[in-house]
């Protein structure tokens, strides 16, 4: 997803995700810090201006959005 936004692998991003299965969403929430580390996200929260995509993971829809923190800070 970074590629679609032309973001460097080390650029600070914000991550938002929604898992459309309550049981799996609870499991994902238990590992939120690990997920953020793996995708190199500085923050986890709402992404209003970024790239959003829906993935199907083992039959469960997961919507993921990322946005550059540099872009967000520049607009503040």
N, CA, C and O atoms as a Tripos MOL2 file, in Angstrom:
@<TRIPOS>MOLECULE
protein
  304   303    76     0     0
PROTEIN
NO_CHARGES

@<TRIPOS>ATOM
      1 N           0.8270   -1.1900    0.0000 N.3       1 UNK1
      2 CA          0.0000    0.0000    0.0000 C.3       1 UNK1
      3 C           0.8760    1.2600    0.0000 C.2       1 UNK1
      4 O           0.4850    2.2950   -0.5390 O.2       1 UNK1
      5 N           2.0510    1.1620    0.6040 N.am      2 UNK2
      6 CA          2.9640    2.3020    0.5740 C.3       2 UNK2
      7 C           3.3030    2.6760   -0.8670 C.2       2 UNK2
      8 O           3.4430    3.8530   -1.1980 O.2       2 UNK2
      9 N           3.4340    1.6580   -1.7160 N.am      3 UNK3
     10 CA          3.8070    1.9060   -3.1050 C.3       3 UNK3
     11 C           2.7610    2.7710   -3.8080 C.2       3 UNK3
     12 O           3.1070    3.6850   -4.5560 O.2       3 UNK3
     13 N           1.4720    2.4790   -3.5650 N.am      4 UNK4
     14 CA          0.4100    3.2550   -4.1910 C.3       4 UNK4
     15 C           0.4590    4.7260   -3.7810 C.2       4 UNK4
     16 O           0.0630    5.5980   -4.5550 O.2       4 UNK4
     17 N           0.9410    5.0070   -2.5700 N.am      5 UNK5
     18 CA          1.0600    6.3870   -2.0880 C.3       5 UNK5
     19 C           2.4500    6.9570   -2.3320 C.2       5 UNK5
     20 O           2.7360    8.0940   -1.9560 O.2       5 UNK5
     21 N           3.3150    6.1620   -2.9660 N.am      6 UNK6
     22 CA          4.6980    6.5460   -3.2230 C.3       6 UNK6
     23 C           5.4150    6.9420   -1.9360 C.2       6 UNK6
     24 O           6.1120    7.9550   -1.8860 O.2       6 UNK6
     25 N           5.2330    6.1270   -0.8950 N.am      7 UNK7
     26 CA          5.8670    6.3610    0.3920 C.3       7 UNK7
     27 C           7.1070    5.4910    0.5330 C.2       7 UNK7
     28 O           7.1150    4.3310    0.1210 O.2       7 UNK7
     29 N           8.1330    6.0510    1.1070 N.am      8 UNK8
     30 CA          9.3370    5.3120    1.4310 C.3       8 UNK8
     31 C           9.0110    4.2930    2.5350 C.2       8 UNK8
     32 O           8.1130    4.5160    3.3470 O.2       8 UNK8
     33 N           9.7410    3.1900    2.5530 N.am      9 UNK9
     34 CA          9.4920    2.1430    3.5610 C.3       9 UNK9
     35 C           9.6720    2.6550    4.9860 C.2       9 UNK9
     36 O           9.0740    2.1090    5.9140 O.2       9 UNK9
     37 N          10.4720    3.6750    5.1730 N.am     10 UNK10
     38 CA         10.7340    4.2040    6.5180 C.3      10 UNK10
     39 C           9.8780    5.4210    6.8690 C.2      10 UNK10
     40 O           9.9790    5.9450    7.9780 O.2      10 UNK10
     41 N           9.0360    5.8770    5.9370 N.am     11 UNK11
     42 CA          8.2130    7.0560    6.2130 C.3      11 UNK11
     43 C           7.1690    6.7490    7.2850 C.2      11 UNK11
     44 O           6.5650    5.6760    7.2970 O.2      11 UNK11
     45 N           6.9740    7.6990    8.1690 N.am     12 UNK12
     46 CA          6.0140    7.5430    9.2650 C.3      12 UNK12
     47 C           4.5910    7.5410    8.7210 C.2      12 UNK12
     48 O           4.2040    8.4080    7.9380 O.2      12 UNK12
     49 N           3.8260    6.5530    9.1510 N.am     13 UNK13
     50 CA          2.4360    6.4530    8.7000 C.3      13 UNK13
     51 C           1.4970    6.2670    9.8800 C.2      13 UNK13
     52 O           1.9030    5.9230   10.9900 O.2      13 UNK13
     53 N           0.2290    6.5090    9.5940 N.am     14 UNK14
     54 CA         -0.8550    6.1760   10.5180 C.3      14 UNK14
     55 C          -1.5880    4.9960    9.8950 C.2      14 UNK14
     56 O          -1.7790    4.9510    8.6790 O.2      14 UNK14
     57 N          -1.9920    4.0590   10.7080 N.am     15 UNK15
     58 CA         -2.6730    2.8490   10.2680 C.3      15 UNK15
     59 C          -4.0780    2.8020   10.8600 C.2      15 UNK15
     60 O          -4.2810    3.0720   12.0440 O.2      15 UNK15
     61 N          -5.0360    2.4580   10.0170 N.am     16 UNK16
     62 CA         -6.4040    2.2120   10.4710 C.3      16 UNK16
     63 C          -6.8270    0.8760    9.8920 C.2      16 UNK16
     64 O          -6.5490    0.5860    8.7280 O.2      16 UNK16
     65 N          -7.4900    0.0670   10.6860 N.am     17 UNK17
     66 CA         -7.9930   -1.1890   10.1420 C.3      17 UNK17
     67 C          -9.3160   -1.5540   10.7980 C.2      17 UNK17
     68 O          -9.5880   -1.2050   11.9470 O.2      17 UNK17
     69 N         -10.1220   -2.2650   10.0290 N.am     18 UNK18
     70 CA        -11.4110   -2.7530   10.5190 C.3      18 UNK18
     71 C         -11.5490   -4.2060   10.0860 C.2      18 UNK18
     72 O         -11.4800   -4.5240    8.8990 O.2      18 UNK18
     73 N         -11.7420   -5.0710   11.0580 N.am     19 UNK19
     74 CA        -11.9190   -6.4990   10.7860 C.3      19 UNK19
     75 C         -13.4020   -6.7930   10.9160 C.2      19 UNK19
     76 O         -14.0080   -6.5260   11.9530 O.2      19 UNK19
     77 N         -13.9830   -7.3430    9.8600 N.am     20 UNK20
     78 CA        -15.4370   -7.5350    9.8310 C.3      20 UNK20
     79 C         -15.8690   -8.8950   10.3690 C.2      20 UNK20
     80 O         -16.7110   -9.5800    9.7880 O.2      20 UNK20
     81 N         -15.2720   -9.2560   11.4840 N.am     21 UNK21
     82 CA        -15.6390  -10.4590   12.2180 C.3      21 UNK21
     83 C         -15.2440  -10.1880   13.6650 C.2      21 UNK21
     84 O         -14.0620  -10.0290   13.9690 O.2      21 UNK21
     85 N         -16.2250  -10.1340   14.5520 N.am     22 UNK22
     86 CA        -15.9760   -9.7150   15.9320 C.3      22 UNK22
     87 C         -14.9300  -10.5710   16.6380 C.2      22 UNK22
     88 O         -14.0710  -10.0420   17.3440 O.2      22 UNK22
     89 N         -14.9940  -11.8650   16.4560 N.am     23 UNK23
     90 CA        -14.0420  -12.7610   17.1290 C.3      23 UNK23
     91 C         -12.6190  -12.4960   16.6510 C.2      23 UNK23
     92 O         -11.6920  -12.4030   17.4560 O.2      23 UNK23
     93 N         -12.4550  -12.3770   15.3490 N.am     24 UNK24
     94 CA        -11.1300  -12.1210   14.7840 C.3      24 UNK24
     95 C         -10.6780  -10.6990   15.1350 C.2      24 UNK24
     96 O          -9.4950  -10.4730   15.3940 O.2      24 UNK24
     97 N         -11.5980   -9.7520   15.1440 N.am     25 UNK25
     98 CA        -11.2600   -8.3690   15.5110 C.3      25 UNK25
     99 C         -10.6820   -8.3210   16.9220 C.2      25 UNK25
    100 O          -9.7360   -7.5760   17.1760 O.2      25 UNK25
    101 N         -11.2370   -9.1010   17.8350 N.am     26 UNK26
    102 CA        -10.7090   -9.1600   19.2000 C.3      26 UNK26
    103 C          -9.2930   -9.7220   19.2170 C.2      26 UNK26
    104 O          -8.4380   -9.2250   19.9500 O.2      26 UNK26
    105 N          -9.0380  -10.7550   18.4170 N.am     27 UNK27
    106 CA         -7.6980  -11.3430   18.3400 C.3      27 UNK27
    107 C          -6.7010  -10.3430   17.7530 C.2      27 UNK27
    108 O          -5.5720  -10.2240   18.2310 O.2      27 UNK27
    109 N          -7.1240   -9.6390   16.7300 N.am     28 UNK28
    110 CA         -6.2580   -8.6350   16.0970 C.3      28 UNK28
    111 C          -5.9630   -7.5100   17.0960 C.2      28 UNK28
    112 O          -4.8260   -7.0480   17.1920 O.2      28 UNK28
    113 N          -6.9760   -7.0740   17.8330 N.am     29 UNK29
    114 CA         -6.7890   -6.0040   18.8200 C.3      29 UNK29
    115 C          -5.7580   -6.3980   19.8750 C.2      29 UNK29
    116 O          -5.0060   -5.5520   20.3580 O.2      29 UNK29
    117 N          -5.7230   -7.6720   20.2300 N.am     30 UNK30
    118 CA         -4.7440   -8.1500   21.2060 C.3      30 UNK30
    119 C          -3.3100   -8.0000   20.7090 C.2      30 UNK30
    120 O          -2.3720   -7.9920   21.5050 O.2      30 UNK30
    121 N          -3.1410   -7.8830   19.4000 N.am     31 UNK31
    122 CA         -1.8060   -7.7880   18.8060 C.3      31 UNK31
    123 C          -1.5870   -6.4670   18.0690 C.2      31 UNK31
    124 O          -0.7700   -6.3960   17.1510 O.2      31 UNK31
    125 N          -2.3070   -5.4330   18.4650 N.am     32 UNK32
    126 CA         -2.2500   -4.1440   17.7720 C.3      32 UNK32
    127 C          -0.8330   -3.5680   17.7370 C.2      32 UNK32
    128 O          -0.4170   -3.0240   16.7140 O.2      32 UNK32
    129 N          -0.0970   -3.6790   18.8280 N.am     33 UNK33
    130 CA          1.2650   -3.1370   18.8620 C.3      33 UNK33
    131 C           2.1820   -3.8770   17.8920 C.2      33 UNK33
    132 O           2.9860   -3.2570   17.1970 O.2      33 UNK33
    133 N           2.0610   -5.1850   17.8460 N.am     34 UNK34
    134 CA          2.8720   -5.9790   16.9280 C.3      34 UNK34
    135 C           2.5480   -5.6310   15.4740 C.2      34 UNK34
    136 O           3.4490   -5.4960   14.6460 O.2      34 UNK34
    137 N           1.2670   -5.4900   15.1730 N.am     35 UNK35
    138 CA          0.8470   -5.1360   13.8090 C.3      35 UNK35
    139 C           1.4240   -3.7790   13.4270 C.2      35 UNK35
    140 O           1.9570   -3.6200   12.3290 O.2      35 UNK35
    141 N           1.3230   -2.8060   14.3160 N.am     36 UNK36
    142 CA          1.8680   -1.4750   14.0420 C.3      36 UNK36
    143 C           3.3800   -1.5500   13.8000 C.2      36 UNK36
    144 O           3.8920   -0.8970   12.8910 O.2      36 UNK36
    145 N           4.0870   -2.3350   14.5980 N.am     37 UNK37
    146 CA          5.5330   -2.5030   14.4030 C.3      37 UNK37
    147 C           5.8340   -3.1320   13.0490 C.2      37 UNK37
    148 O           6.7460   -2.6920   12.3480 O.2      37 UNK37
    149 N           5.0820   -4.1480   12.6800 N.am     38 UNK38
    150 CA          5.3350   -4.8670   11.4330 C.3      38 UNK38
    151 C           5.1330   -4.0010   10.1920 C.2      38 UNK38
    152 O           5.8400   -4.1660    9.1980 O.2      38 UNK38
    153 N           4.1810   -3.0870   10.2460 N.am     39 UNK39
    154 CA          3.9230   -2.2180    9.0870 C.3      39 UNK39
    155 C           4.5960   -0.8610    9.2360 C.2      39 UNK39
    156 O           4.4250    0.0300    8.4050 O.2      39 UNK39
    157 N           5.3660   -0.7230   10.3170 N.am     40 UNK40
    158 CA          6.1070    0.5110   10.6030 C.3      40 UNK40
    159 C           5.1820    1.7180   10.7560 C.2      40 UNK40
    160 O           5.4650    2.7980   10.2370 O.2      40 UNK40
    161 N           4.0850    1.5240   11.4670 N.am     41 UNK41
    162 CA          3.1380    2.6140   11.7240 C.3      41 UNK41
    163 C           3.5010    3.3080   13.0330 C.2      41 UNK41
    164 O           3.6740    2.6560   14.0630 O.2      41 UNK41
    165 N           3.6140    4.6200   12.9870 N.am     42 UNK42
    166 CA          3.8890    5.4130   14.1850 C.3      42 UNK42
    167 C           2.6280    5.5490   15.0420 C.2      42 UNK42
    168 O           2.6970    5.6410   16.2680 O.2      42 UNK42
    169 N           1.4670    5.5610   14.3610 N.am     43 UNK43
    170 CA          0.1920    5.7490   15.0490 C.3      43 UNK43
    171 C          -0.8420    4.7820   14.4840 C.2      43 UNK43
    172 O          -0.7710    4.3670   13.3270 O.2      43 UNK43
    173 N          -1.8040    4.4370   15.3370 N.am     44 UNK44
    174 CA         -2.9600    3.6550   14.9050 C.3      44 UNK44
    175 C          -4.1820    4.4940   15.2440 C.2      44 UNK44
    176 O          -4.3610    4.9060   16.3900 O.2      44 UNK44
    177 N          -5.0190    4.7440   14.2500 N.am     45 UNK45
    178 CA         -6.2020    5.5630   14.4580 C.3      45 UNK45
    179 C          -6.8490    5.8810   13.1250 C.2      45 UNK45
    180 O          -6.4620    5.3400   12.0890 O.2      45 UNK45
    181 N          -7.8220    6.7530   13.1580 N.am     46 UNK46
    182 CA         -8.5760    7.0920   11.9500 C.3      46 UNK46
    183 C          -7.6820    7.7370   10.8930 C.2      46 UNK46
    184 O          -6.8790    8.6210   11.1900 O.2      46 UNK46
    185 N          -7.8380    7.2760    9.6660 N.am     47 UNK47
    186 CA         -7.1200    7.8320    8.5170 C.3      47 UNK47
    187 C          -8.1670    8.4600    7.6100 C.2      47 UNK47
    188 O          -8.9680    7.7560    6.9950 O.2      47 UNK47
    189 N          -8.1600    9.7870    7.5280 N.am     48 UNK48
    190 CA         -9.1620   10.4610    6.6990 C.3      48 UNK48
    191 C          -8.6650   10.7000    5.2780 C.2      48 UNK48
    192 O          -9.4570   10.7120    4.3350 O.2      48 UNK48
    193 N          -7.3630   10.8900    5.1240 N.am     49 UNK49
    194 CA         -6.8130   11.2170    3.8150 C.3      49 UNK49
    195 C          -5.6340   10.2950    3.5350 C.2      49 UNK49
    196 O          -4.4980   10.6170    3.8830 O.2      49 UNK49
    197 N          -5.8910    9.1710    2.9200 N.am     50 UNK50
    198 CA         -4.8220    8.2200    2.6520 C.3      50 UNK50
    199 C          -5.2780    7.1990    1.6400 C.2      50 UNK50
    200 O          -6.1260    7.4780    0.7920 O.2      50 UNK50
    201 N          -4.7170    6.0320    1.7350 N.am     51 UNK51
    202 CA         -5.0570    4.9490    0.8150 C.3      51 UNK51
    203 C          -5.8220    3.8880    1.5960 C.2      51 UNK51
    204 O          -5.3850    3.4590    2.6640 O.2      51 UNK51
    205 N          -6.9600    3.4690    1.0610 N.am     52 UNK52
    206 CA         -7.8310    2.5050    1.7400 C.3      52 UNK52
    207 C          -8.0750    1.3320    0.8060 C.2      52 UNK52
    208 O          -8.3250    1.5100   -0.3870 O.2      52 UNK52
    209 N          -8.0000    0.1330    1.3650 N.am     53 UNK53
    210 CA         -8.1880   -1.0680    0.5550 C.3      53 UNK53
    211 C          -8.8290   -2.1510    1.4190 C.2      53 UNK53
    212 O          -8.5500   -2.2640    2.6120 O.2      53 UNK53
    213 N          -9.6950   -2.9430    0.7850 N.am     54 UNK54
    214 CA        -10.3210   -4.0660    1.4780 C.3      54 UNK54
    215 C          -9.6720   -5.3580    0.9890 C.2      54 UNK54
    216 O          -9.5500   -5.5990   -0.2120 O.2      54 UNK54
    217 N          -9.2640   -6.1700    1.9410 N.am     55 UNK55
    218 CA         -8.6280   -7.4510    1.6600 C.3      55 UNK55
    219 C          -9.5100   -8.5570    2.2110 C.2      55 UNK55
    220 O         -10.2530   -8.3430    3.1690 O.2      55 UNK55
    221 N          -9.4340   -9.7220    1.6200 N.am     56 UNK56
    222 CA        -10.0920  -10.8930    2.1850 C.3      56 UNK56
    223 C          -9.0000  -11.8130    2.7170 C.2      56 UNK56
    224 O          -8.1280  -12.2620    1.9730 O.2      56 UNK56
    225 N          -9.0650  -12.0830    4.0190 N.am     57 UNK57
    226 CA         -8.0760  -12.9260    4.6770 C.3      57 UNK57
    227 C          -8.8010  -14.1290    5.2550 C.2      57 UNK57
    228 O          -9.5470  -14.0070    6.2270 O.2      57 UNK57
    229 N          -8.5840  -15.2660    4.6650 N.am     58 UNK58
    230 CA         -9.2160  -16.5160    5.0990 C.3      58 UNK58
    231 C         -10.7260  -16.3490    5.2480 C.2      58 UNK58
    232 O         -11.3210  -16.7840    6.2340 O.2      58 UNK58
    233 N         -11.3310  -15.7080    4.2460 N.am     59 UNK59
    234 CA        -12.7860  -15.5710    4.2100 C.3      59 UNK59
    235 C         -13.3460  -14.4150    5.0170 C.2      59 UNK59
    236 O         -14.5630  -14.2510    5.0950 O.2      59 UNK59
    237 N         -12.4760  -13.6050    5.6230 N.am     60 UNK60
    238 CA        -12.9370  -12.4820    6.4440 C.3      60 UNK60
    239 C         -12.4320  -11.1870    5.8220 C.2      60 UNK60
    240 O         -11.2470  -11.0560    5.5140 O.2      60 UNK60
    241 N         -13.3450  -10.2270    5.6400 N.am     61 UNK61
    242 CA        -12.9550   -8.9410    5.0660 C.3      61 UNK61
    243 C         -12.2610   -8.0760    6.1080 C.2      61 UNK61
    244 O         -12.7150   -7.9380    7.2450 O.2      61 UNK61
    245 N         -11.1410   -7.4970    5.6760 N.am     62 UNK62
    246 CA        -10.3710   -6.5830    6.5090 C.3      62 UNK62
    247 C         -10.1300   -5.3200    5.6890 C.2      62 UNK62
    248 O          -9.5530   -5.3790    4.6030 O.2      62 UNK62
    249 N         -10.5660   -4.1940    6.2040 N.am     63 UNK63
    250 CA        -10.3140   -2.9280    5.5250 C.3      63 UNK63
    251 C          -9.1270   -2.2650    6.2030 C.2      63 UNK63
    252 O          -9.0960   -2.1030    7.4230 O.2      63 UNK63
    253 N          -8.1450   -1.8810    5.3820 N.am     64 UNK64
    254 CA         -6.9250   -1.2680    5.8910 C.3      64 UNK64
    255 C          -6.7520    0.0800    5.2130 C.2      64 UNK64
    256 O          -6.9580    0.2180    4.0070 O.2      64 UNK64
    257 N          -6.3730    1.0650    6.0030 N.am     65 UNK65
    258 CA         -6.0690    2.3890    5.4630 C.3      65 UNK65
    259 C          -4.7500    2.8490    6.0540 C.2      65 UNK65
    260 O          -4.4690    2.6300    7.2320 O.2      65 UNK65
    261 N          -3.9430    3.4940    5.2140 N.am     66 UNK66
    262 CA         -2.7180    4.0990    5.7000 C.3      66 UNK66
    263 C          -2.6370    5.5250    5.1660 C.2      66 UNK66
    264 O          -3.1530    5.8410    4.0940 O.2      66 UNK66
    265 N          -1.9870    6.3590    5.9320 N.am     67 UNK67
    266 CA         -1.7700    7.7290    5.5120 C.3      67 UNK67
    267 C          -0.4440    8.2170    6.0470 C.2      67 UNK67
    268 O          -0.0230    7.8220    7.1340 O.2      67 UNK67
    269 N           0.2100    9.0650    5.2960 N.am     68 UNK68
    270 CA          1.4890    9.6180    5.6980 C.3      68 UNK68
    271 C           1.3060   10.6100    6.8380 C.2      68 UNK68
    272 O           0.4540   11.4950    6.7620 O.2      68 UNK68
    273 N           2.0940   10.4680    7.8840 N.am     69 UNK69
    274 CA          2.0320   11.4400    8.9730 C.3      69 UNK69
    275 C           2.6510   12.7640    8.5480 C.2      69 UNK69
    276 O           2.2470   13.8140    9.0470 O.2      69 UNK69
    277 N           3.6150   12.7410    7.6420 N.am     70 UNK70
    278 CA          4.2140   13.9840    7.1490 C.3      70 UNK70
    279 C           3.1670   14.8290    6.4320 C.2      70 UNK70
    280 O           3.1410   16.0500    6.5920 O.2      70 UNK70
    281 N           2.3140   14.1980    5.6510 N.am     71 UNK71
    282 CA          1.2410   14.9120    4.9500 C.3      71 UNK71
    283 C           0.2380   15.4690    5.9390 C.2      71 UNK71
    284 O          -0.2100   16.6070    5.7940 O.2      71 UNK71
    285 N          -0.1210   14.6750    6.9500 N.am     72 UNK72
    286 CA         -1.0830   15.1030    7.9540 C.3      72 UNK72
    287 C          -0.5370   16.2840    8.7580 C.2      72 UNK72
    288 O          -1.2760   17.2250    9.0470 O.2      72 UNK72
    289 N           0.7600   16.2450    9.1250 N.am     73 UNK73
    290 CA          1.3650   17.3210    9.8870 C.3      73 UNK73
    291 C           1.4580   18.5970    9.0590 C.2      73 UNK73
    292 O           1.2970   19.6920    9.5960 O.2      73 UNK73
    293 N           1.7150   18.4720    7.7620 N.am     74 UNK74
    294 CA          1.8300   19.6350    6.8840 C.3      74 UNK74
    295 C           0.4960   20.3600    6.7380 C.2      74 UNK74
    296 O           0.4640   21.5760    6.5450 O.2      74 UNK74
    297 N          -0.6140   19.6070    6.8310 N.am     75 UNK75
    298 CA         -1.9240   20.2310    6.6700 C.3      75 UNK75
    299 C          -2.4560   20.8330    7.9700 C.2      75 UNK75
    300 O          -3.4560   21.5510    7.9490 O.2      75 UNK75
    301 N          -1.8020   20.5520    9.1030 N.am     76 UNK76
    302 CA         -2.2530   21.0840   10.4070 C.3      76 UNK76
    303 C          -1.9950   22.5420   10.5640 C.2      76 UNK76
    304 O          -2.3190   23.1190   11.6020 O.2      76 UNK76
@<TRIPOS>BOND
     1     1     2 1
     2     2     3 1
     3     3     4 2
     4     3     5 am
     5     5     6 1
     6     6     7 1
     7     7     8 2
     8     7     9 am
     9     9    10 1
    10    10    11 1
    11    11    12 2
    12    11    13 am
    13    13    14 1
    14    14    15 1
    15    15    16 2
    16    15    17 am
    17    17    18 1
    18    18    19 1
    19    19    20 2
    20    19    21 am
    21    21    22 1
    22    22    23 1
    23    23    24 2
    24    23    25 am
    25    25    26 1
    26    26    27 1
    27    27    28 2
    28    27    29 am
    29    29    30 1
    30    30    31 1
    31    31    32 2
    32    31    33 am
    33    33    34 1
    34    34    35 1
    35    35    36 2
    36    35    37 am
    37    37    38 1
    38    38    39 1
    39    39    40 2
    40    39    41 am
    41    41    42 1
    42    42    43 1
    43    43    44 2
    44    43    45 am
    45    45    46 1
    46    46    47 1
    47    47    48 2
    48    47    49 am
    49    49    50 1
    50    50    51 1
    51    51    52 2
    52    51    53 am
    53    53    54 1
    54    54    55 1
    55    55    56 2
    56    55    57 am
    57    57    58 1
    58    58    59 1
    59    59    60 2
    60    59    61 am
    61    61    62 1
    62    62    63 1
    63    63    64 2
    64    63    65 am
    65    65    66 1
    66    66    67 1
    67    67    68 2
    68    67    69 am
    69    69    70 1
    70    70    71 1
    71    71    72 2
    72    71    73 am
    73    73    74 1
    74    74    75 1
    75    75    76 2
    76    75    77 am
    77    77    78 1
    78    78    79 1
    79    79    80 2
    80    79    81 am
    81    81    82 1
    82    82    83 1
    83    83    84 2
    84    83    85 am
    85    85    86 1
    86    86    87 1
    87    87    88 2
    88    87    89 am
    89    89    90 1
    90    90    91 1
    91    91    92 2
    92    91    93 am
    93    93    94 1
    94    94    95 1
    95    95    96 2
    96    95    97 am
    97    97    98 1
    98    98    99 1
    99    99   100 2
   100    99   101 am
   101   101   102 1
   102   102   103 1
   103   103   104 2
   104   103   105 am
   105   105   106 1
   106   106   107 1
   107   107   108 2
   108   107   109 am
   109   109   110 1
   110   110   111 1
   111   111   112 2
   112   111   113 am
   113   113   114 1
   114   114   115 1
   115   115   116 2
   116   115   117 am
   117   117   118 1
   118   118   119 1
   119   119   120 2
   120   119   121 am
   121   121   122 1
   122   122   123 1
   123   123   124 2
   124   123   125 am
   125   125   126 1
   126   126   127 1
   127   127   128 2
   128   127   129 am
   129   129   130 1
   130   130   131 1
   131   131   132 2
   132   131   133 am
   133   133   134 1
   134   134   135 1
   135   135   136 2
   136   135   137 am
   137   137   138 1
   138   138   139 1
   139   139   140 2
   140   139   141 am
   141   141   142 1
   142   142   143 1
   143   143   144 2
   144   143   145 am
   145   145   146 1
   146   146   147 1
   147   147   148 2
   148   147   149 am
   149   149   150 1
   150   150   151 1
   151   151   152 2
   152   151   153 am
   153   153   154 1
   154   154   155 1
   155   155   156 2
   156   155   157 am
   157   157   158 1
   158   158   159 1
   159   159   160 2
   160   159   161 am
   161   161   162 1
   162   162   163 1
   163   163   164 2
   164   163   165 am
   165   165   166 1
   166   166   167 1
   167   167   168 2
   168   167   169 am
   169   169   170 1
   170   170   171 1
   171   171   172 2
   172   171   173 am
   173   173   174 1
   174   174   175 1
   175   175   176 2
   176   175   177 am
   177   177   178 1
   178   178   179 1
   179   179   180 2
   180   179   181 am
   181   181   182 1
   182   182   183 1
   183   183   184 2
   184   183   185 am
   185   185   186 1
   186   186   187 1
   187   187   188 2
   188   187   189 am
   189   189   190 1
   190   190   191 1
   191   191   192 2
   192   191   193 am
   193   193   194 1
   194   194   195 1
   195   195   196 2
   196   195   197 am
   197   197   198 1
   198   198   199 1
   199   199   200 2
   200   199   201 am
   201   201   202 1
   202   202   203 1
   203   203   204 2
   204   203   205 am
   205   205   206 1
   206   206   207 1
   207   207   208 2
   208   207   209 am
   209   209   210 1
   210   210   211 1
   211   211   212 2
   212   211   213 am
   213   213   214 1
   214   214   215 1
   215   215   216 2
   216   215   217 am
   217   217   218 1
   218   218   219 1
   219   219   220 2
   220   219   221 am
   221   221   222 1
   222   222   223 1
   223   223   224 2
   224   223   225 am
   225   225   226 1
   226   226   227 1
   227   227   228 2
   228   227   229 am
   229   229   230 1
   230   230   231 1
   231   231   232 2
   232   231   233 am
   233   233   234 1
   234   234   235 1
   235   235   236 2
   236   235   237 am
   237   237   238 1
   238   238   239 1
   239   239   240 2
   240   239   241 am
   241   241   242 1
   242   242   243 1
   243   243   244 2
   244   243   245 am
   245   245   246 1
   246   246   247 1
   247   247   248 2
   248   247   249 am
   249   249   250 1
   250   250   251 1
   251   251   252 2
   252   251   253 am
   253   253   254 1
   254   254   255 1
   255   255   256 2
   256   255   257 am
   257   257   258 1
   258   258   259 1
   259   259   260 2
   260   259   261 am
   261   261   262 1
   262   262   263 1
   263   263   264 2
   264   263   265 am
   265   265   266 1
   266   266   267 1
   267   267   268 2
   268   267   269 am
   269   269   270 1
   270   270   271 1
   271   271   272 2
   272   271   273 am
   273   273   274 1
   274   274   275 1
   275   275   276 2
   276   275   277 am
   277   277   278 1
   278   278   279 1
   279   279   280 2
   280   279   281 am
   281   281   282 1
   282   282   283 1
   283   283   284 2
   284   283   285 am
   285   285   286 1
   286   286   287 1
   287   287   288 2
   288   287   289 am
   289   289   290 1
   290   290   291 1
   291   291   292 2
   292   291   293 am
   293   293   294 1
   294   294   295 1
   295   295   296 2
   296   295   297 am
   297   297   298 1
   298   298   299 1
   299   299   300 2
   300   299   301 am
   301   301   302 1
   302   302   303 1
   303   303   304 2
@<TRIPOS>SUBSTRUCTURE
     1 UNK1         2 RESIDUE 1 A UNK
     2 UNK2         6 RESIDUE 1 A UNK
     3 UNK3        10 RESIDUE 1 A UNK
     4 UNK4        14 RESIDUE 1 A UNK
     5 UNK5        18 RESIDUE 1 A UNK
     6 UNK6        22 RESIDUE 1 A UNK
     7 UNK7        26 RESIDUE 1 A UNK
     8 UNK8        30 RESIDUE 1 A UNK
     9 UNK9        34 RESIDUE 1 A UNK
    10 UNK10       38 RESIDUE 1 A UNK
    11 UNK11       42 RESIDUE 1 A UNK
    12 UNK12       46 RESIDUE 1 A UNK
    13 UNK13       50 RESIDUE 1 A UNK
    14 UNK14       54 RESIDUE 1 A UNK
    15 UNK15       58 RESIDUE 1 A UNK
    16 UNK16       62 RESIDUE 1 A UNK
    17 UNK17       66 RESIDUE 1 A UNK
    18 UNK18       70 RESIDUE 1 A UNK
    19 UNK19       74 RESIDUE 1 A UNK
    20 UNK20       78 RESIDUE 1 A UNK
    21 UNK21       82 RESIDUE 1 A UNK
    22 UNK22       86 RESIDUE 1 A UNK
    23 UNK23       90 RESIDUE 1 A UNK
    24 UNK24       94 RESIDUE 1 A UNK
    25 UNK25       98 RESIDUE 1 A UNK
    26 UNK26      102 RESIDUE 1 A UNK
    27 UNK27      106 RESIDUE 1 A UNK
    28 UNK28      110 RESIDUE 1 A UNK
    29 UNK29      114 RESIDUE 1 A UNK
    30 UNK30      118 RESIDUE 1 A UNK
    31 UNK31      122 RESIDUE 1 A UNK
    32 UNK32      126 RESIDUE 1 A UNK
    33 UNK33      130 RESIDUE 1 A UNK
    34 UNK34      134 RESIDUE 1 A UNK
    35 UNK35      138 RESIDUE 1 A UNK
    36 UNK36      142 RESIDUE 1 A UNK
    37 UNK37      146 RESIDUE 1 A UNK
    38 UNK38      150 RESIDUE 1 A UNK
    39 UNK39      154 RESIDUE 1 A UNK
    40 UNK40      158 RESIDUE 1 A UNK
    41 UNK41      162 RESIDUE 1 A UNK
    42 UNK42      166 RESIDUE 1 A UNK
    43 UNK43      170 RESIDUE 1 A UNK
    44 UNK44      174 RESIDUE 1 A UNK
    45 UNK45      178 RESIDUE 1 A UNK
    46 UNK46      182 RESIDUE 1 A UNK
    47 UNK47      186 RESIDUE 1 A UNK
    48 UNK48      190 RESIDUE 1 A UNK
    49 UNK49      194 RESIDUE 1 A UNK
    50 UNK50      198 RESIDUE 1 A UNK
    51 UNK51      202 RESIDUE 1 A UNK
    52 UNK52      206 RESIDUE 1 A UNK
    53 UNK53      210 RESIDUE 1 A UNK
    54 UNK54      214 RESIDUE 1 A UNK
    55 UNK55      218 RESIDUE 1 A UNK
    56 UNK56      222 RESIDUE 1 A UNK
    57 UNK57      226 RESIDUE 1 A UNK
    58 UNK58      230 RESIDUE 1 A UNK
    59 UNK59      234 RESIDUE 1 A UNK
    60 UNK60      238 RESIDUE 1 A UNK
    61 UNK61      242 RESIDUE 1 A UNK
    62 UNK62      246 RESIDUE 1 A UNK
    63 UNK63      250 RESIDUE 1 A UNK
    64 UNK64      254 RESIDUE 1 A UNK
    65 UNK65      258 RESIDUE 1 A UNK
    66 UNK66      262 RESIDUE 1 A UNK
    67 UNK67      266 RESIDUE 1 A UNK
    68 UNK68      270 RESIDUE 1 A UNK
    69 UNK69      274 RESIDUE 1 A UNK
    70 UNK70      278 RESIDUE 1 A UNK
    71 UNK71      282 RESIDUE 1 A UNK
    72 UNK72      286 RESIDUE 1 A UNK
    73 UNK73      290 RESIDUE 1 A UNK
    74 UNK74      294 RESIDUE 1 A UNK
    75 UNK75      298 RESIDUE 1 A UNK
    76 UNK76      302 RESIDUE 1 A UNK
